[in-house]
Amino acid sequence: MGRPTIADIAERVGVSKGAVSFALNGRPGVGEATRARILQMAKEMNWRPHSAARALGGARAEAVGLVIARPASTLGVEPFFAQLLSGLQAGLSAQSVAMHLLIVEDVEAETEIYRDWASAHRVDGFIVVDLKVRDPRIEVLEELGVPTVVLGGPGRHGSLSSVWADDREAMLSIVEYLAALGHRRIAHVAGLPAFRHTQRRMRALRDSTRRLALADAVSVATDFSDSEGAAATRTLLSRGTRPTAIVYDSDVMALAGLGVAGEMGVRVPDELSIVAFDDSVLTRIAHPAITALSRDTFALGGQVAEVMLALIADPEARQDLKTATPRLVVRRSTAAPGTWQDD
């Protein structure tokens, strides 16, 4: 059987082609029960929009796809993603290329979107974030053969192009700075443990224990939300021997941790030093201002867009671009343990 058409669906359901067109395009003019039958039949017949026909003639979709498997409520408050998306869109818009953004609940749904969009030629390429330790998306995207850029590394992204910063090197710069101040009990409020960058940061702290003579170095995994960041902080500060410094994997969690410290009467920075892995307006306006790893996230988005556009123009032009390691910006939230700093 050839590619199913609107006429095929109309014949199966017993309605007009116009009714099928209305249902598939979300337009009024057809009852909800009929619409549901049409959509179900289209799914069963594996119908795809005719944008795929454009691909057969060599036409481009003039769009790239970004699918993110994280809770929308978490992403909505993260300055990192806001800056990244702004940089991406600015870079793509310079070539009149749009970005299709979709937020889903899990990797399985994300993978299905890749298959659907590739089959329908909705996009000319994909941008992938949150590289995982054993990432099932890589094989699927290689199989689809659509130009793809992974934000993350080093390695573990197969034959796909990548743009990445060294999370291990960045984490080491934080731990070494805190150790130089005299901290020997350092905690890490980490992100999702399935993410490769989370694992690299956790391992960097663990590997520093003996070299820097740390008495305690513990990582606590979270979902990057402010609520879990706050809960992890309460747990750490409730220990009999609590940490003298906490490193947070995001600025949002660092701000939540600062709030919990105040709630529990733990003074920052004389009793507890706080460092954020991301820098933003949140870390700068906090009191005290939070020491953070800083980088131009807007420019990072632009670099990803540049690699994506080059790959669309020449699918053989694979790139593995290492960007500058974020630099530590010291503010008032860190000090030698047990000291008091007047405002």
GIZIGI-V138656 format. One record per backbone hydrogen bond with DSSP energy under -0.5 kcal/mol. CO is the residue of the C=O (numbers start at 1). NH is the residue of the N-H. Records with the same first field share a line. If there is no record, write none. Layout:
CO = NH ; NH
//
This chain:
5 = 9
6 = 10
7 = 11
8 = 12
9 = 13
10 = 14 ; 15
16 = 20
17 = 21
18 = 22
19 = 23
20 = 24
21 = 25
22 = 27
23 = 26
31 = 35
32 = 36
33 = 37
34 = 38
35 = 39
36 = 40
37 = 41
38 = 42
39 = 43
40 = 44
41 = 45
42 = 47
43 = 46
49 = 52
50 = 53 ; 54
51 = 54 ; 55
52 = 56
53 = 57
54 = 57 ; 59
55 = 58
62 = 98
63 = 124 ; 125
64 = 100
65 = 127
66 = 102
68 = 70 ; 104
71 = 74 ; 75
72 = 76
74 = 77
75 = 78
77 = 79
78 = 82
79 = 83
80 = 84
81 = 85
82 = 86
83 = 87
84 = 88
85 = 89
86 = 90
87 = 91
88 = 92
89 = 93
90 = 94
92 = 95 ; 97
93 = 96
98 = 64
99 = 101
100 = 66
102 = 68 ; 104
104 = 70
106 = 110
107 = 111
108 = 112
109 = 113
110 = 114
111 = 115
112 = 116
113 = 117
114 = 118
115 = 119
116 = 120
117 = 122 ; 123
118 = 121
124 = 147
125 = 65
126 = 149
127 = 67
128 = 151
131 = 196 ; 197
132 = 135
133 = 135
134 = 136
135 = 138 ; 139
136 = 140
137 = 141
138 = 142
139 = 143
140 = 144
141 = 145 ; 146
147 = 126
148 = 161
149 = 128
150 = 152 ; 163
151 = 131
157 = 160
161 = 150
162 = 321
163 = 152
164 = 323
165 = 167
166 = 170
167 = 171
168 = 172
169 = 173
170 = 174
171 = 175
172 = 176
173 = 177
174 = 178
175 = 179
176 = 180
177 = 181
178 = 182 ; 183
179 = 182
184 = 186 ; 215 ; 216
185 = 244 ; 245
186 = 218
187 = 247
188 = 190 ; 220
189 = 249
190 = 222
191 = 222
192 = 195
194 = 133
195 = 199
196 = 200
197 = 201
198 = 202
199 = 203
200 = 204
201 = 205
202 = 206
203 = 207
204 = 208
205 = 208 ; 209
206 = 209
207 = 211
208 = 212
209 = 214
210 = 213
216 = 186
218 = 188
220 = 190
225 = 229
226 = 230
227 = 231
228 = 232
229 = 233
230 = 234
231 = 235
232 = 236
233 = 237
234 = 238
235 = 238
236 = 239
240 = 242
244 = 273
245 = 187
246 = 275
247 = 189
248 = 277
250 = 254
251 = 255
252 = 256
253 = 257
254 = 258
255 = 259
256 = 260
257 = 261
258 = 262
259 = 263
260 = 264
261 = 266
262 = 265
265 = 267
267 = 271 ; 272
270 = 338
273 = 246
274 = 291
275 = 248
276 = 293
280 = 284
281 = 285
282 = 286
283 = 290
289 = 333
291 = 276
292 = 294 ; 329
294 = 327
295 = 297
296 = 300
297 = 301
298 = 302
299 = 303
300 = 304
301 = 305
302 = 306
303 = 307
304 = 308
305 = 309
306 = 310
307 = 311
308 = 312
309 = 313
310 = 314
314 = 317
316 = 318
319 = 162
320 = 322
321 = 164 ; 323
327 = 294
328 = 330
329 = 292
331 = 334
333 = 274
336 = 339
340 = 342
//
